[in-house]
Amino acid sequence: MAAADHVWTLQEIASLLDQSQACPMRVVGYEPILWVTDVARAVAHYERLGFTTSSHDEGYAFAHRDDLTIHLAVRSRRGSRERALRSRR
């Protein structure tokens, strides 16, 4: 698995934070990626909850509310997810 494909577990993040004395690090944000079977349906759901939404393409979208952004991705569209993440940098 390439480093860019790694999904961090909470234990791994906690371990890195515990090691912060040796390697100073500050977490400044978090944007979860939720795997969905139907992006359009997920977008409609989050809009009903009061989120604004934007789309990268038909297989990847974002739900925004206050300072939170949730990524909505079709599991089989992994290449789309990676393109979207690179475009946000």
N, C-alpha and C positions, 0 to 999 in steps of 0.2 A: 504494500500500500504506500503510495507516495505521500509525502508530508502534507500536501494540499488536500488530500482526500481523507486525512485523519479526522475522526469525530472524537472530540475530547470528552471524557467522562468527568463527572463531578469529582471523583477521587483524584484523577490526574490534575485537574485544575487546583484542587486543594493542596496537593503535593507541591505543585509549582509555587503556590502562594506561601507554603510553609518554608520553602527554600529562598524566600525573598531576601533574606539577609545576605546570602551568597550572591544572588543575582537580582538586584532591585528591579521590581516590576510593578506597574500600576494598571489595574483593570479600569478602563474608562468607559466601557460600554459592552452591551450584549445584544445580539440580534439573532433570535432563534430561527432555525429553518424547520418548518413543519412539512412533512411529506404528505401529500394529498392525492386522491385519485382523480379529482376533477377541480382544476384551478378556478374555473368560472363559478362553480358552485361554492367553493371556499371563499372567493372574493365577495360573492353576494352575502354569504353568512357574516363576514366581518363588517361589511357595509351596514347590515342590519344592527350590528352591535355598536355602531357609531364610529368605526374606523374609516379613514379615507384610504383609497387604494390606488396603486399604479401598477402597470404591467411591463415586464421586460419582453415577453413574448407569450404565446398561448400556453406555454408550459411552466411559466415562472412569473410570480407577481409579488407585490409587497402590500402589507396592510399597516397603516401608520395611525398612531394615536398618541398625542402628547410627545414624549421623548422615546416611545417604543416603536420599533419597526419589526414586523414579523415577516419572514420570507415564506412564501407558499410555493412549493415545488412538486411537480409530478415526479414520482420516484424514477420512472424510466427515462427522464429527461436530464440525466446527470450532466451531460455536456452543457446544457442550457444553464444549469445552476452554476457551474464553474465560470461560464462567460459572464453571468450576472454579477457574481462576486468580484471578478476582475474589473468589471466596468464601474463598480462602486468605489474602488480604491482611488 
